[in-house]
Amino acid sequence: MASRDYHDLLQPEVINTVSGLSLISRIVVEGYTSGLHRSKSVGPGMEFSQYRGYEPGDDLRLLDWKMLARSGRYYIKQSEVESHVTVKFIVDASASMEHEEGGISKLEFARVMVACLSHMAQKQGDSVGLFALNEDDFVSIYPKADQKHFNRLLLELLKISTKGKWPELNIASRRIHNRGEKELVFFLTDMYENVSELSDFVKNLKTAKNEVVVLQIMSGKEMDFDYKKSVTFEDLETGAKVKVDVNKAKAAYLKALNEKVNQTKEQLLSQGVHYHLFRMDNDLGDALQLFLKERIRLQ
């Protein structure tokens, strides 16, 4: 099952069930980690947080002898010597996340991402929490580390629905994190904002102790402007519509998009927040690699 390609499972009827999300997350995580075990390039502080380089004073019983035989280098089973992490996922549930590609909305894709990353975290003994926000709803599942909690998290993921705009800052920031705790916070969003409400929210999340990561979810068509000759765009949050001649608008659109992405990245980095743009047609294994690298920063 671990070697099975998950892509054929990315269908609404699969994604929108607990068993479907669980199956996809298991296939993605097992496929990714088995690939790392086969790799000879796994090293300290790199892709897989389950191993690190041997250091003088480490217990020799924790050495991975098979890794030594394959690579000629000494590795310690990191999961047995490192502390667990508190991970919180925040999902943008505003109406713009209804945008679809290949029959899958951004919110559904976010559900799959959170399920996969949570499964990876849970396998490592991390505590995982979930929050989802729009102007009407506030979902909050506070972090725990057991299998029963993971199943509840999957169930709550399915209950999230898109509506309206992003809430005001004083509402959005309530009860999401303890400023005195060391934690890893992922914000899954398309970063579509009327003024700066999402940027302000992210800025307010960052503390001296935590690591905050923005995962901007974009469809391939949005990134490439791969549409027919003429298309009508609708703002899912305001209802405003505009008809666009694709051939005339493409160059200007791509230039503006590139500038906006760079501006967002620089702005967040200046606030100590990590930013990654994730296309819906990217491999989910890339998200796991990103998760493990960000997790290492916190330790």
Backbone hydrogen bonds, N-H to C=O, Kabsch-Sander energy under -0.5 kcal/mol:
donor,donor_aa,acceptor,acceptor_aa,energy
4,R,1,M,-1.3
9,L,6,Y,-2.3
10,L,7,H,-1.5
11,Q,9,L,-2.6
14,V,11,Q,-1.7
15,I,11,Q,-3.0
16,N,12,P,-2.3
17,T,14,V,-1.2
21,L,17,T,-2.5
22,S,18,V,-2.5
23,L,19,S,-2.3
24,I,20,G,-2.7
25,S,21,L,-2.5
26,R,22,S,-2.1
27,I,23,L,-2.5
28,V,24,I,-2.7
29,V,25,S,-2.4
30,E,26,R,-2.6
31,G,27,I,-2.3
32,Y,28,V,-2.2
33,T,29,V,-2.8
34,S,30,E,-2.1
35,G,31,G,-1.3
36,L,32,Y,-1.7
37,H,33,T,-2.2
38,R,34,S,-1.3
39,S,35,G,-0.7
39,S,36,L,-0.6
46,M,43,G,-1.8
49,S,47,E,-0.6
51,Y,48,F,-1.5
52,R,76,I,-1.6
54,Y,74,Y,-1.7
58,D,55,E,-2.3
62,L,59,D,-2.0
63,L,60,L,-1.5
64,D,75,Y,-2.4
65,W,63,L,-1.0
68,L,64,D,-1.8
69,A,65,W,-2.3
70,R,66,K,-2.0
71,S,67,M,-2.7
72,G,68,L,-2.4
73,R,67,M,-0.5
76,I,52,R,-3.3
77,K,62,L,-1.8
78,Q,50,Q,-1.7
78,Q,76,I,-1.5
79,S,50,Q,-1.0
80,E,77,K,-1.8
81,V,78,Q,-1.7
82,E,78,Q,-1.8
86,T,182,K,-0.5
87,V,85,V,-0.6
87,V,127,S,-3.4
88,K,184,L,-2.9
89,F,129,G,-2.4
90,I,186,F,-3.2
91,V,131,F,-2.9
92,D,188,L,-2.7
93,A,91,V,-0.6
93,A,133,L,-2.9
95,A,164,G,-3.2
97,M,94,S,-1.9
98,E,95,A,-2.1
99,H,96,S,-1.4
101,E,104,I,-2.4
104,I,101,E,-1.6
106,K,99,H,-1.8
107,L,97,M,-2.1
109,F,105,S,-2.4
110,A,106,K,-2.6
111,R,107,L,-2.2
112,V,108,E,-1.9
113,M,109,F,-2.5
114,V,110,A,-2.8
115,A,111,R,-2.5
116,C,112,V,-2.5
117,L,113,M,-2.8
118,S,114,V,-2.7
119,H,115,A,-2.1
120,M,116,C,-2.2
121,A,117,L,-2.5
122,Q,118,S,-3.1
123,K,119,H,-2.1
124,Q,120,M,-1.0
124,Q,121,A,-0.6
125,G,122,Q,-1.5
126,D,121,A,-2.5
127,S,85,V,-1.9
128,V,144,K,-3.1
129,G,87,V,-2.4
130,L,141,I,-2.1
131,F,89,F,-2.8
132,A,139,V,-1.6
133,L,91,V,-2.0
134,N,137,D,-1.9
135,E,163,K,-0.7
135,E,165,K,-1.7
139,V,132,A,-2.8
141,I,130,L,-3.1
142,Y,140,S,-0.5
144,K,128,V,-1.3
150,F,146,D,-1.7
151,N,147,Q,-2.2
152,R,148,K,-1.8
153,L,149,H,-2.4
154,L,150,F,-2.1
155,L,151,N,-1.8
156,E,152,R,-2.4
157,L,153,L,-2.1
158,L,154,L,-1.4
159,K,155,L,-0.8
160,I,156,E,-0.7
160,I,157,L,-0.8
163,K,93,A,-1.9
171,I,168,E,-1.0
172,A,168,E,-2.9
173,S,169,L,-2.2
174,R,171,I,-1.0
176,I,173,S,-0.9
179,R,177,H,-0.6
181,E,178,N,-2.0
183,E,181,E,-0.7
184,L,86,T,-3.0
185,V,183,E,-0.5
185,V,211,E,-3.2
186,F,88,K,-3.1
187,F,213,V,-2.9
188,L,90,I,-3.1
188,L,186,F,-0.6
189,T,187,F,-0.6
189,T,215,L,-2.0
193,E,191,M,-0.7
200,D,196,S,-3.0
201,F,197,E,-1.6
202,V,198,L,-2.4
203,K,199,S,-2.3
204,N,200,D,-1.9
205,L,201,F,-1.1
205,L,202,V,-0.6
206,K,202,V,-1.2
211,E,183,E,-2.2
213,V,185,V,-3.0
214,V,274,H,-3.2
215,L,187,F,-2.8
215,L,213,V,-0.6
216,Q,214,V,-0.7
216,Q,276,H,-2.4
217,I,189,T,-2.4
217,I,215,L,-0.7
218,M,216,Q,-0.5
218,M,278,F,-2.0
223,M,219,S,-2.0
224,D,220,G,-2.6
225,F,221,K,-2.1
226,D,221,K,-0.9
227,Y,225,F,-1.5
231,V,244,V,-2.3
233,F,231,V,-0.6
233,F,242,V,-2.9
235,D,240,A,-3.2
236,L,234,E,-0.8
239,G,235,D,-3.1
242,V,233,F,-2.3
244,V,231,V,-3.1
246,V,229,K,-2.5
246,V,244,V,-0.9
247,N,229,K,-0.6
249,A,245,D,-2.1
250,K,246,V,-2.2
253,Y,249,A,-2.8
254,L,250,K,-2.8
255,K,251,A,-2.0
256,A,252,A,-2.4
257,L,253,Y,-2.9
258,N,254,L,-2.3
259,E,255,K,-2.1
260,K,256,A,-2.4
261,V,257,L,-2.7
262,N,258,N,-2.3
263,Q,259,E,-2.4
264,T,260,K,-2.7
265,K,261,V,-2.6
266,E,262,N,-2.5
267,Q,263,Q,-2.5
268,L,264,T,-2.4
269,L,265,K,-2.5
270,S,266,E,-2.0
271,Q,267,Q,-0.6
271,Q,268,L,-1.1
272,G,269,L,-1.6
273,V,268,L,-2.8
274,H,212,V,-2.5
276,H,214,V,-2.6
278,F,216,Q,-3.5
278,F,276,H,-0.5
279,R,277,L,-0.6
280,M,218,M,-2.3
282,N,279,R,-1.8
286,D,283,D,-1.6
287,A,283,D,-0.6
288,L,284,L,-1.5
289,Q,285,G,-2.2
290,L,286,D,-2.2
291,F,287,A,-2.5
292,L,288,L,-2.4
293,K,289,Q,-2.0
294,E,290,L,-2.5
295,R,291,F,-2.3
296,I,292,L,-1.8
297,R,293,K,-1.2
298,L,294,E,-0.9
298,L,295,R,-0.7
299,Q,295,R,-0.6
299,Q,296,I,-1.1
